[in-house]
């Protein structure tokens, strides 16, 4: 194997992860054979498994990268924004995310290692979500009458539903409006009178 | 095979479906071998496949029965109630529902027949949900400022998330409170003042 620089190694790793993600999304974990992974990545099995111990390690690295990206967006813009971007993404990207998630859900049912990994990822996402909710509650934009833990779990449950929905390739018709409703449900309620559209500033609560 | 009455046939069919549901939930579609199905049902393969053409037909019959039960509860008590009962159900029942759903989601990604079936089931559930929302809007208990189609899709998305969550055996901690929040999000908003807990009666809208 020729010697490569640190940058080349990182670029190669990224390329493997991108190709593997597409391959897992399309064929599922079991269906993503080494031959198909080679084709999707455009590198030999020797080059691929120089970077990742085995197929399971490669899959978990893909999932971990997805979760890190999501946690970054959550910290900056919130979990609803993650969902909006997922909804606006091209179909192949949707299929990639949804496919990874569905594969984890399925394998997690019978494989404790997978489940443990998913719990850790889910915990990282929950932490980012709760941190953001807490900041927004302090700023008076998120409702304070419902526990932060409940709001976070609610948003996560909608995300799980959205990903499952996209994985099935079901119609996305009203989903943009559904996300508006979801966002409205965690924000400080607007006055019920017509035309009262200004968010009221309230002292935040630190749950 | 001995001759049996109509009642006995129906009872045998029900027994097969119950055993098969548990078997599919535990082993997944591929893992539910004919031998395992025999053990779970307590009947020979001959007896089982006298009633159902093949494993796929058996699985789809299980899924169809689940959806019918859900649509019945939805029509009477609403989709949130379906979710509450699912949450309160013993673990094995949760695993059964969630397992079936997850299996459909996974196979539906690659198998158009499965996807088509699931869409039909999902449509029946949507119809029941919308009918109930319309009745409640007319009675003034469901909010009229959001389209009925959006409210229905919102509830379905939460259901999909809940089932996915249960399938993964993730902690159910706050989910009861999350369902309170979900229910509150589709109902006519209560006054924002403290102690104003009475639902206001508003003229309903037929979307």
Interface residues (C-beta under 8 A of the other chain):
Chain A: X28 X99 X102 X105 X106 X108 X109 X110 X115 X118 X119 X122 X146 X147 X149 X150 X151 X153 X154 X156 X157 X158 X159 X160 X161 X162 X163 X164 X165 X167 X168 X169 X170 X173 X174 X175 X177 X178 X181 X182 X184 X185 X189 X191 X192
Chain B: X28 X99 X102 X105 X106 X108 X109 X110 X115 X118 X119 X122 X146 X147 X149 X150 X151 X153 X154 X156 X157 X158 X159 X160 X161 X162 X163 X164 X165 X167 X168 X169 X170 X173 X174 X175 X177 X178 X181 X182 X184 X185 X189 X191 X192
